[in-house]
Amino acid sequence: MENRLKGLKKIMNEKTFSQVKFTEKHRQTIQNKIHNQGNKEDIILSILQLLSQEKTGYQLTNLLSGRGIRHFDDNEGALYILLHSLENKGVLQSSWIAKEEAKYYQLTNKGKKLLKQSEKKESRSHVILRQLVGGVEWKIAESHS
């Protein structure tokens, strides 16, 4: 299998990517985006979108990872800090299901309104989300630096 992959890579480099050229600035931008994997507002917006239906923190981590947000992969505690902060702001609520031994999170009416506003206007959404992020502790970026 390894040889087939090497052969595929060689063909892709010769045929598909032979005309693609990146400046050093483009390379640096791409590397930074891969390293940062989204900004705070994008992460909050993704969480709000995913919590339109009830989910556990574990489910949320997997779904965020599926969206390319890997900030919580090695630091799940940071996600729970963020969820707790959003709960304190009245954006989401949690409930403990004893028989499953799991805590579920979902949006409150305030969270649903915030999500709807954020999705309506791109420029306005960043202002709204920035206000929401204001009091949230962000130890995510530091943990991956």
Salt bridges, closest charged atoms under 4 A:
GLU41 OE2 - ARG130 NE 3.24
GLU122 OE2 - HIS126 NE2 3.28
GLU137 OE1 - LYS139 NZ 3.76
